[in-house]
Amino acid sequence: MVRSPSRPVFAWLRIGLHGVVLGLAVLVIARSVLVRFDGSLAVVLLALIFLGVYGAGAVVLAPDRFPRTGLSLAWIGILTCLWAVLIALTAEAAYLVFPLFFLYLHLLGRVWGTAAILATALLTIYVLAAHSGWSVGGVVGPLVGAAVALLIGFGYQALAREAVEREALMQELLETRDQLSAAEREAGVLGERSRLAREIHDTLAQGLSSIQMLLHAAERADPDRPGLDHIQLARETAAANLADARRFIRELSPAELEHQGLGGALRRMAQTQWSGQGLEVTIRVSDALPLPMHLKTALLRIAQGAMANVIQHAGASSAIIELVIEGRRLRFSIVDDGAGFNADVLENPSLGTSDSFGLRATRERVEQLGGTLSVHSSPHDGTALTVELDTEDPS
């Protein structure tokens, strides 16, 4: 769990409250010891009991973490009774009502806490008048103390709510960052596997296929030539190596494409990854469309990269991924309803700033396949990314 920077503030506020209670109780005890009167000993004993009960509740009951429980309410009730007896014995005990104001508001909530504060403030005014007669200070003092306690208490509660919301937001951001990091790592690994498969397909497999065809042509051209057995063996060896190379290509290609097809792989990602980011993704891709594996892999990686940009930057609520094949040409598009951006920046960076590394990587991938990439977007009007490729497998 993320530690909020506001927690030290709350800790110091609680420590300050404990210090106020201790200081006021010591003041009451010192006053009773220095100025002797009939109830001095009782005041000292009750003040010590008050401190003991307060300390026990602060440490054992931990009302700051368990508000409005039965024990906490009993605890504040005992403290109130002890204070009432103390103020009946000595006027100096009236000061102890100030920290009680904060406890009332914290443990009883806004409505009942405010009612308890007003009730004890009025009781303090009445008891002070009984001790030394009515005075402006005896009336205004408790009322001002109650008002200050209410203002500070409400501010404390607002700060506490904001801290809880901030902690939840920071935790959500960290979890999202971890998910994105894991997705980026997975995409990197899968992208490297795809690159290796493409390299093997375009170099080794093509070369072995050419060697096999040339040797086969040499066999047919002169069946009775010397060394024909060696040519035949070379051809068979090339055929075996070509089979191994194609097996490597299949193993390096994404497993989800092998078992689910492009549409199934995209739908699985929409359900397990993209929907968790609050994005509704519609997949319009048929698994029956005949595509070579290297094109399926490329389109899957293009979709992953585009959706990563949508999640991180667009702030979109929905997106549509669609594949249309017309003859030998395919059109693959990803459209979102997000914030959009100035697409001219991609072609002319001097117009502004744009984090277009992912789009450049996608463009390079598409160009390697002999296709074209177009991006249509404007601020507050979503983005449409379209890839056009030839479906014919060059192998």
Secondary structure, 3 states (H helix, E strand, C coil): CCCCCCHHHHHHHHHHHHHHHHHHHHHHHHHHHHCCCCCHHHHHHHHHHHHHHHHHHHHHHCCCCCCCCHHHHHHHHHHHHHHHHHHHHCHHHHHHHHHHHHHHHHHHHHHHHHHHHHHHHHHHHHHHHHHHCCCHHHHHHHHHHHHHHHHHHHHHHHHHHHHHHHHHHHHHHHHHHHHHHHHHHHHHHHHHHHHHHHHHHHHHHHHHHHHHHHHHHHHHHCCCCCCHHHHHHHHHHHHHHHHHHHHHHHHHCCHHHHHHHHHHHHHHHHHHHHHHHCCEEEEECCCCCCCCHHHHHHHHHHHHHHHHHHHHHHCCCEEEEEEEEECCEEEEEEEECCCCCCCHHHHCHHHCCCCCHHHHHHHHHHHHCCCEEEEEECCCCCEEEEEEEECCCCC
